[in-house]
Amino acid sequence: MSMTSRKAPAPTLALAACAAGVVATLAATPAAQAAPAAAAKPPVLAWAPCADAPTRECADLSVPLDYRDPKGRSIGIAVSRLRSDRPEARRGTLLLIPGGPGGSGRDWLGRVGERLREETRGVYDIVSFDPRGVGGSTRADCGLDRGDLEITKIRPWPAPGGDISGSIAAARRVAESCARVGGELIRSFSTANEARDIDRIRQALGERKLSAWGVSYGTYVGAVYAQKYPDRVDRLVLDSSLDPDPSRVGRGWTANIAAATEDRFPDFARWAADPARDARHRVAERPEDVRPSVLALAERLDRVPERGPDGTQQLTGNRLRARLQMALYDDKAFPALAELIVSARAAGEAAPPAVEPAYGSPEEAATLLGVLCNDVRWPRSPASYERAVAADRLRYPLTAGMPANVMPCAFWKNDTAEKPVRITDEGPSNILMVQNLRDPATPHSGALRMRESLGERARMVSVDSGGHGAYLRRGNACGDRIVTAFLTTGERPERDALCR
């Protein structure tokens, strides 16, 4: 591990004085100890063994659909908990904030909970939740046709040659359907509301402060929570951070996928040209030949219709590109991707391999679009997207303009209810960032902008690895050790660190 030389600016004296003044005022003011009858009744969690995992507990939490109308309609948030197995060592609660938008936190707890509890030596009860719209929470639905749920449509890939007229038509259709079918629930989706839901979870757990580990989109949620409620955060880990630029947020995150894919692709190229690979998986003799081989194959597959004469779904250029982008998330997906490339290339001008396209679930798609489109206003002009796609295709051919393409947000029926939260250095210094250098979804460059925004509140550990998600995912002992030490002892590096 080596240390970088850059240090963030120190917090201002004005901030420190202001924070101290608020604490002193609350401590001295009798109103801070207001009569219980005037206080809002805290939410309640009725825990019971989870139906699919008796070692964990599950509960449903009622939260306002609209926090501006707290006595109005309520919706349910599904919460789960893995209790500390060492009550004498328990410090508090560690909340897992899932990615997405639209990821299931309860599923994530099921995958990592036992290992995380072991790593942190029972210091925490480990809790997670399904955000509003997905999983066991009140579910969303935009009423989309199955074709609109294919991954190449949810994240819209331009047609061969870069034409986006089909994407524009689909974006209008999906925006209209989300407004018509999704109703009030879709309109309630936002990062700010997820932060408010998290604070309701904190209250229901009876915790004065929460520690948290957010991954991917969960880093932005965690940063927003820490900005809105700085005195309610104990220790916060931001893993694979998004660029928090409040003028772009979701639009910027999507755009950054282009550069992120280019950052990560050389890892696959080295793997796919390794002489140790068998014929089914060796894409090229040399790493530098993998990229032109893949681009040429995708261009040839652009001439293939989505369905063959017998009705089977075929591998098209965009389906190959989408599979490539998803495979870069984890080295474990490299063999299947390489085998697909080799078999498709071997087919020549004959029928390409039949594939089962990847689909998102209706609730995942609705939640993703709801958050991305409600958080910030997107450009409305189709011509602006045409220009952006043309430029992106030239600069980043692996993603062929997809990250710059038009989405339903361009025709969204809801106006943004509130401005995105600006992440700043105002708050306690209790945040640790961990970030792979070559992340195909949340690039290191975007994480650096989060780091800059947080200033002296954070330290950042960069891990010399590829893939999406760093802590307990890449086998990097240095990075894992630093994060675990922070969670268990509060210790952070004095300066930003690089783990090789």
Secondary structure, 3 states (H helix, E strand, C coil): CEECCCCCCCCCHHHHHHHHHHHHHHHHCHHHHCCHHHCCCCCCCCCEEECCEEEEEEEEEEEECCCCCCCCCEEEEEEEEECCCCHHHCCEEEEEECCCCCCCHHHHHHHHHHHHHHHCCCCEEEEEEECCECCCCCECCCCCCHHHHEHHHHCCCCCHHHCCHHHHHHHHHHHHHHHHHHHHHHHCCCHHHHHHHHHHHHHHHCCCCEEEEEECHHHHHHHHHHHHCHHHEEEEEEECCCCCCCCCCHHHHHHHHHHHHHHHHHHHHHHHCCCCCCCCCCCCCCHHHHHHHHHHHHHHHCCCCCECCCCCEECCHHHHHHHHHHHCCCHHHHHHHHHHHHHHHHCCCCCCCECCCCECCHHHHHHHHHHHHHHCCCCCCHHHHHHHHHHHHHHCCCCCCHHHCCCHHHHCCCCCCCCCCCCCCCCCCCEEEEEEEECCCCCHHHHHHHHHHHHHHEEEEEEEEECCCCCCCCCCHHHHHHHHHHHHHCCCCCCCEEEC
